[in-house]
Amino acid sequence: MEYTHFVSVAGLVCNDKDEVLLLKSPRRGWEYPGGMVEPGETLQDALKREIKEETGVDVEITGFIGVCKNIQKDVVNIDFSCKYTGGEPSTSDESLDVKWVSKDEALALVTFPLTKKRLKNMLSAVDTVSCFNFIREPFEVVTEGKYAVG
């Protein structure tokens, strides 16, 4: 049997004002930064690279939030919490706009169903991590669990 999975990483980036960094994607509207892990790249390096490429900011990874899998496409998404450490928010080929917003505003701006579900998990992560499996079109969570850290 042949196994092929694609892996993506994303980060909930917060600043000292407890604001969240969002970017406006040409395809999905407002979302948190992230993207595909390239062959030979670590998850951490991929996350820092994607955040820098899409938003212009530098981060420190502060925690693991959760994981989810598209069971139709075999894409595994891994979510982390991050602390803003420097750089000026700026747009790129992958972002039409980049801005800091309150957590409530982030929940209002993000409308793509999968992205919104992951954002809710990111914002509610305290002492548990989330793991869910989904079908993307139409979006449906197939199984879900929250697991204690440690």
Beta strands, then each sheet from edge to edge (+ up, - down):
strand 1: 6-14
strand 2: 20-25
strand 3: 29-31
strand 4: 34-36
strand 5: 58-70
strand 6: 75-86
strand 7: 97-101
strand 8: 128-135
strand 9: 140-148
sheet 1: 4+ 1- 6- 5+ 8+ 9-
sheet 2: 3+ 2- 7+
end
